[in-house]
Amino acid sequence: MSNPGLLLVICGPSGVGKTTITGQVRKILSALFSVSMTTRPRTAADTDGVDYHFVDIPTFQKARDEGKLLEWAEVFGNFYGTPREPVDQAVKDGRVMILEIDVQGAIQVKKLFPAAFSLFVLPPSEDELLRRLRKRQREDEATIQRRFRKAKDEIAMAKACGVYDVFLVNDDLDQAIAEAVRIVREELTKRQAATGA
């Protein structure tokens, strides 16, 4: 019997460190990372098939309407979505496939892929999250406050929606990475035992 794979959904508000945690979990577990499909214009810095799969609007809508996307959203007039086929293939092959998406995306994924394992990264406190957003020095105070309000809404929605298996507090980044890896390994072991792999 082959090892069961795992669709791992990682979410968290802006500034919480989820991208760093995702990158390390991916590296340590030799996981795959889902490449989203998008209708946004490709920039000089983008590599098609690595950063995104760049498509036109009719192609995106066809994939969405045919059920070929696990989740999708419209952001500032552009569409973004997660192609289903690479996820199904990775899980079938016994691999870990990571999706880094928002709460609404996670809710959609859980409906279409109930076996997904979802992890939400939390800040130690609201004050600390605000401090981290300011520390990035990427935006003016008004934009930071807007991100902060959105983050608080996202955390509240994540706690209320019932799709998350684990809430992980990122107080110390190295500890949070180690904890995320431990949680995923534990889940894989549990699933292997359940399938007799």
C-alpha positions as CSV (number, residue, x, y, z in Angstrom):
1,M,0.0,0.0,0.0
2,S,1.4,3.4,-0.9
3,N,1.8,6.2,1.5
4,P,-1.2,8.6,1.6
5,G,-0.4,12.1,0.5
6,L,-1.6,15.3,2.1
7,L,-3.1,18.5,1.0
8,L,-1.8,21.1,3.5
9,V,-3.5,24.5,3.6
10,I,-1.6,27.2,5.3
11,C,-3.3,30.5,6.1
12,G,-2.7,33.6,8.2
13,P,-3.0,37.4,8.1
14,S,-0.5,39.7,6.5
15,G,2.6,40.1,8.6
16,V,2.2,36.9,10.7
17,G,5.2,35.1,9.0
18,K,3.1,32.5,7.1
19,T,5.2,32.8,3.9
20,T,8.5,32.1,5.8
21,I,6.9,29.2,7.7
22,T,5.4,27.8,4.4
23,G,8.8,28.0,2.7
24,Q,10.6,26.2,5.5
25,V,7.9,23.5,5.9
26,R,8.2,22.9,2.1
27,K,12.0,22.6,2.3
28,I,12.1,20.3,5.4
29,L,9.3,18.0,4.2
30,S,10.3,18.1,0.5
31,A,6.7,19.2,-0.2
32,L,5.3,20.5,-3.4
33,F,3.9,24.0,-3.7
34,S,0.7,24.7,-5.6
35,V,1.1,27.2,-8.4
36,S,-2.0,29.4,-8.8
37,M,-3.7,30.3,-12.1
38,T,-4.2,34.0,-12.6
39,T,-5.5,36.5,-15.2
40,R,-3.3,39.3,-13.9
41,P,-0.7,40.6,-16.4
42,R,2.7,38.9,-16.2
43,T,5.5,41.2,-15.1
44,A,9.2,41.0,-16.1
45,A,9.9,39.4,-12.7
46,D,7.4,36.6,-13.3
47,T,8.1,33.1,-14.6
48,D,5.1,31.4,-16.1
49,G,4.5,28.0,-14.4
50,V,6.7,29.0,-11.4
51,D,5.1,32.1,-10.0
52,Y,1.7,31.6,-11.6
53,H,0.1,30.0,-14.6
54,F,-0.8,33.1,-16.6
55,V,-4.1,32.7,-18.6
56,D,-6.7,34.9,-20.2
57,I,-10.1,35.5,-18.7
58,P,-12.0,33.0,-20.9
59,T,-9.5,30.2,-20.1
60,F,-9.8,31.0,-16.4
61,Q,-13.6,31.0,-16.5
62,K,-13.7,27.7,-18.5
63,A,-11.5,26.1,-15.8
64,R,-13.7,27.4,-13.0
65,D,-17.0,26.4,-14.7
66,E,-15.7,22.9,-15.4
67,G,-14.8,22.4,-11.8
68,K,-11.0,22.3,-12.5
69,L,-10.3,24.8,-9.7
70,L,-10.3,23.9,-5.9
71,E,-10.8,27.6,-5.1
72,W,-10.8,30.9,-6.8
73,A,-11.2,34.6,-6.0
74,E,-11.3,37.9,-7.8
75,V,-8.8,40.4,-6.4
76,F,-8.7,44.0,-7.7
77,G,-10.2,42.9,-11.0
78,N,-8.0,39.9,-11.6
79,F,-8.9,36.2,-11.0
80,Y,-6.7,33.8,-9.0
81,G,-7.4,30.1,-8.5
82,T,-5.9,26.8,-7.5
83,P,-5.8,24.1,-10.2
84,R,-7.2,20.9,-8.9
85,E,-5.3,18.3,-11.1
86,P,-1.8,18.9,-9.7
87,V,-3.2,18.6,-6.1
88,D,-5.0,15.4,-6.8
89,Q,-1.9,14.0,-8.5
90,A,0.5,14.9,-5.7
91,V,-1.8,13.4,-3.0
92,K,-2.2,10.2,-5.1
93,D,1.6,10.0,-5.4
94,G,1.9,10.2,-1.6
95,R,3.4,13.7,-1.6
96,V,2.6,16.7,0.6
97,M,1.1,19.6,-1.5
98,I,1.0,23.0,0.1
99,L,-1.6,25.7,-0.6
100,E,-1.0,29.2,0.9
101,I,-4.3,30.9,0.6
102,D,-6.8,33.1,2.4
103,V,-9.6,32.1,4.7
104,Q,-12.3,32.3,2.0
105,G,-10.1,30.1,-0.2
106,A,-9.6,27.6,2.6
107,I,-13.4,27.4,3.1
108,Q,-13.9,26.6,-0.6
109,V,-11.1,24.0,-0.6
110,K,-12.5,22.2,2.5
111,K,-15.8,21.8,0.7
112,L,-14.3,20.2,-2.4
113,F,-11.4,18.5,-0.7
114,P,-12.6,17.5,2.8
115,A,-9.4,15.5,3.5
116,A,-7.3,18.7,3.4
117,F,-5.4,19.5,6.6
118,S,-5.6,23.2,7.4
119,L,-3.3,25.3,9.6
120,F,-3.8,28.9,10.5
121,V,-0.9,31.0,11.7
122,L,-1.7,33.5,14.5
123,P,0.3,36.4,15.9
124,P,1.1,36.2,19.7
125,S,-1.1,39.3,20.1
126,E,-2.8,42.1,18.1
127,D,-0.2,44.6,19.3
128,E,2.6,42.4,18.1
129,L,1.0,42.0,14.7
130,L,0.7,45.7,14.4
131,R,4.4,46.1,15.4
132,R,5.4,43.5,12.7
133,L,3.4,45.3,10.0
134,R,5.1,48.6,10.9
135,K,8.6,46.9,11.1
136,R,8.3,45.8,7.4
137,Q,8.5,49.5,6.5
138,R,6.7,48.8,3.2
139,E,3.7,51.0,3.6
140,D,2.3,54.3,5.0
141,E,0.4,54.3,8.4
142,A,-3.0,54.4,6.7
143,T,-2.3,51.3,4.6
144,I,-0.8,49.5,7.7
145,Q,-4.0,50.3,9.7
146,R,-6.1,49.0,6.8
147,R,-4.1,45.8,6.7
148,F,-4.3,45.5,10.5
149,R,-8.2,45.8,10.4
150,K,-8.3,43.2,7.6
151,A,-6.0,40.9,9.7
152,K,-8.3,41.1,12.7
153,D,-11.3,40.3,10.5
154,E,-9.5,37.4,9.0
155,I,-8.5,36.0,12.4
156,A,-12.1,36.2,13.6
157,M,-13.4,34.5,10.5
158,A,-10.8,31.8,10.7
159,K,-11.8,31.0,14.3
160,A,-15.5,31.0,13.5
161,C,-15.6,29.1,10.2
162,G,-14.6,25.7,11.5
163,V,-12.3,24.6,8.7
164,Y,-9.0,24.8,10.6
165,D,-7.4,21.7,12.2
166,V,-4.7,23.7,14.0
167,F,-4.1,27.2,15.1
168,L,-0.3,27.9,15.4
169,V,1.0,30.9,17.3
170,N,4.1,32.4,15.7
171,D,5.8,33.9,18.8
172,D,9.3,32.7,17.9
173,L,9.8,31.9,14.2
174,D,12.1,29.0,14.6
175,Q,9.8,27.4,17.1
176,A,6.8,28.0,14.9
177,I,8.5,26.3,12.0
178,A,9.6,23.3,14.1
179,E,6.0,23.1,15.5
180,A,4.4,23.2,12.0
181,V,6.8,20.5,10.8
182,R,6.0,18.3,13.8
183,I,2.2,18.8,13.4
184,V,2.3,17.8,9.7
185,R,4.5,14.8,10.3
186,E,2.2,13.7,13.1
187,E,-0.8,14.0,10.7
188,L,1.0,12.0,8.0
189,T,1.8,9.2,10.5
190,K,-1.8,9.2,11.7
191,R,-3.1,8.9,8.1
192,Q,-0.6,6.1,7.3
193,A,-1.7,4.1,10.3
194,A,-5.4,4.6,9.3
195,T,-4.7,3.3,5.7
196,G,-2.4,0.5,6.9
197,A,0.4,2.0,4.8
